Amino acid sequence: MDASGPELARLLDGLAAAADPSRLRLLAVCAQGEWTVSELVQVMGQSQPRISRHLKILAEAGLLDRFREGSWVFYRRAQDGEGARLARSICRLLPADDSLLQLDRRRLEVVRAARRRAAEAWFDHRAKAWDEERELDPAGTQAIDAALQKTFEGVSTPSLLDIGTGTGRVLQLLASRIGYGLGVDVAQDMLKIARANLDRREARNCQVRHGDMYQLPLPDASFKAVTFHQVLHFADDPFAALAEARRVLAPEGRIVVVDLARHEREDLRQDRQHRRLGFSDTEMTGWLAELGLAVDEPVRIQGKDLTTVLWSARLDDAQVLPFPPSQSRTEAIA
């Protein structure tokens, strides 16, 4: 009888779980973000019961993380532990030119594109009232603005990039504290209003540009600070957006995320197109640390119904790079 230790047994269990063509494909897809079962059904072209069964096997083996938010359940490649290391190793071995994997990537882009088109249309339709829409809990708005301004007090910030700038509110708020500010957004109507707002405030050191937060039209290490203000809960892949922000962050720079703490307001998905019901400290600080950033103590602002958190992280050591600059998301997560 062959005997093996617990570490070897876990490795064998993980390898056995992955030893199926469909499960290997699912592992590759779940390395590209966080997906619901219905989205994975669209990508894989298989039935929901079959996909669910494969996901259960991969999750039980520690290769996938499964987490619930309200009525939605998400799957992503495991982030921590032996299962995560094995999952990353397996993904690195997958042939990039395999026809099925290429088909899955094309289908995945169709899913992403459809979701983004719906979100962009929603944003454009509400552009004029966006600042009110963004203030989900007005009771904490002034405190949130004050916390954001305090983060940049006494700090030399020659350049600031505001991702998902909307109507340019963050640029207006911080214009006097920075040398130069650039806001990027995918919604054209938002940018029209942002330009008018910046002109009205005479914020001549700030401008806005059309751009995708997953593929910023900017060179590596080009900004001393990057902000996300109530943006990441709309993202289908928050870590990918953070990784792209990290790419353009200059040495000794700072990323500041202002977003909702984890909550149970399921109505925000349907009414306001929220992809995520906020974030936990563990989740957000884990992502920032994975990107080689030193994370500060989060600042929590309690509103009437919701809690907003300001997460700030610094790039203390320019030599600490989790992956080379300009590396693609697909390569970085493999």
Residue pairs with C-beta under 8 A, 6 or more apart in sequence:
4 12
7 82
10 62
10 82
10 83
11 82
11 86
13 61
14 61
14 62
14 63
14 82
14 83
14 86
14 87
15 86
16 61
17 23
17 57
17 58
17 60
17 61
17 63
18 24
18 27
18 58
18 61
18 63
18 86
18 90
20 54
21 100
22 44
22 46
22 50
22 54
23 54
23 57
23 58
24 90
24 94
25 44
25 100
25 101
25 104
26 40
26 44
26 51
26 54
26 55
26 58
26 64
27 58
27 63
27 64
27 77
27 87
27 90
27 91
28 91
28 94
28 101
28 104
29 35
29 40
29 43
29 44
29 104
29 108
30 40
30 58
30 64
30 75
30 76
30 77
31 76
31 77
31 87
31 91
31 333
31 334
32 105
32 108
32 237
32 329
32 330
32 333
33 76
33 236
33 237
33 239
33 240
34 74
34 75
34 76
34 236
34 237
34 238
35 43
35 74
35 75
35 76
36 72
36 73
36 74
36 75
37 48
37 51
37 52
37 55
37 73
37 75
38 48
39 111
40 51
40 55
40 75
41 47
41 48
41 51
42 107
42 110
42 111
43 104
43 107
43 108
43 111
44 51
44 104
44 107
45 107
55 64
55 66
55 75
58 64
59 65
59 66
59 75
61 83
62 78
62 81
62 82
62 83
62 84
62 86
62 87
63 77
63 78
63 83
63 86
63 87
63 90
64 75
64 76
64 77
64 78
64 87
65 75
65 76
65 77
65 78
65 79
66 73
66 74
66 75
67 73
67 74
68 74
69 262
69 276
69 277
70 264
70 266
70 269
70 277
71 266
72 269
77 84
77 87
77 88
77 91
77 333
78 84
78 87
79 286
79 290
80 286
88 334
91 333
91 334
92 334
94 101
94 334
95 101
112 236
115 236
116 186
116 236
118 273
119 234
119 273
120 186
120 187
122 273
123 130
123 166
123 186
123 187
123 189
123 190
124 187
124 188
124 189
124 190
126 133
127 167
127 187
127 189
127 190
127 192
127 193
128 193
130 166
130 167
130 190
130 193
131 166
131 167
131 169
133 272
134 166
134 169
134 229
134 230
135 141
136 230
136 260
136 268
136 272
136 303
136 305
136 306
137 303
137 304
137 305
137 306
137 308
138 303
138 304
139 303
139 304
140 301
140 302
140 303
140 304
140 306
140 307
140 308
143 301
144 258
144 301
144 308
144 310
145 173
147 258
147 299
147 301
147 310
148 170
148 173
148 174
148 227
148 229
148 256
148 258
148 310
149 173
149 174
149 177
151 254
151 256
151 310
151 312
152 174
152 177
152 178
152 225
153 177
155 254
156 224
157 174
157 177
157 178
157 179
157 224
157 225
158 178
158 179
158 180
158 224
159 178
159 179
159 180
159 181
159 182
159 222
159 223
159 224
159 225
159 250
160 171
160 174
160 178
160 180
160 181
160 182
160 223
160 224
160 225
160 226
160 227
161 181
161 182
161 183
161 184
161 216
161 218
161 222
161 223
161 225
161 226
161 227
161 245
161 248
162 168
162 170
162 171
162 181
162 182
162 183
162 184
162 226
162 227
162 229
163 184
163 213
163 216
163 226
163 227
163 228
163 231
163 241
163 245
164 184
164 185
164 213
164 228
164 229
164 231
164 234
165 171
165 183
165 184
165 185
165 190
165 191
165 194
165 208
166 185
166 187
166 190
166 194
166 229
167 190
167 193
167 194
167 197
168 183
168 193
168 194
168 195
168 197
168 198
168 206
168 208
169 197
169 229
170 183
170 227
170 229
171 181
171 183
171 194
171 198
171 203
171 206
171 208
172 197
172 198
172 201
172 203
172 206
174 181
174 227
175 181
175 198
175 201
175 203
175 205
175 206
178 205
178 206
178 225
179 205
180 205
180 206
181 203
181 205
181 206
181 207
182 206
182 207
182 208
182 209
182 223
183 194
183 206
183 207
183 208
183 209
184 208
184 209
184 210
184 211
184 212
184 213
184 216
184 217
185 191
185 194
185 208
185 210
185 211
186 210
186 211
186 212
186 213
188 210
191 208
191 209
191 210
194 208
195 207
195 208
198 206
198 207
198 208
209 217
211 217
211 218
213 231
213 235
213 241
213 244
213 245
214 237
214 240
214 241
214 244
214 329
215 244
216 244
216 245
216 247
216 248
218 248
219 248
220 247
220 248
220 325
220 326
221 247
221 248
221 249
221 250
221 251
221 325
222 248
222 250
223 248
223 249
223 250
223 253
224 249
224 250
224 252
224 253
224 254
225 253
225 254
225 255
225 256
226 245
226 248
226 249
226 253
226 254
226 255
226 256
227 255
227 256
227 257
227 258
228 241
228 242
228 245
228 255
228 256
228 257
228 258
228 259
229 258
230 258
230 259
230 260
230 308
231 241
231 259
232 238
232 241
232 242
232 257
232 259
232 276
232 279
233 259
233 260
233 274
233 275
233 276
233 277
233 278
233 279
234 273
234 274
234 275
235 241
235 275
235 276
236 275
237 329
238 276
238 279
238 287
239 287
239 290
240 329
242 255
242 257
242 287
242 288
242 291
243 291
243 323
243 329
243 332
244 329
245 255
246 255
246 291
246 292
246 293
246 315
246 322
247 325
247 326
249 255
249 315
250 315
251 315
251 318
252 314
252 315
252 316
252 318
253 314
253 315
254 312
254 313
254 314
254 315
255 288
255 293
255 312
255 313
256 310
256 311
256 312
257 284
257 288
257 310
257 311
257 312
258 308
258 309
258 310
258 311
259 278
259 279
259 284
259 308
259 309
259 311
260 277
260 278
260 279
260 306
260 307
260 308
260 309
261 278
261 279
261 280
261 281
261 300
261 306
261 307
261 308
261 309
262 277
262 278
262 279
262 280
263 277
263 278
263 306
263 307
264 277
265 277
265 305
265 306
266 277
268 274
268 277
269 275
269 277
278 306
279 309
281 298
281 309
281 311
284 298
284 309
284 311
285 295
285 298
285 311
285 313
288 295
288 311
288 313
289 295
289 313
290 322
291 313
291 322
292 315
292 317
292 320
292 321
292 322
293 313
293 314
293 315
294 313
294 314
294 315
294 316
295 311
295 312
295 313
296 311
296 312
296 313
296 314
298 309
298 310
298 311
298 312
299 309
299 310
299 312
300 307
300 308
300 309
300 310
301 307
301 308
301 309
301 310
322 332
323 331
323 332
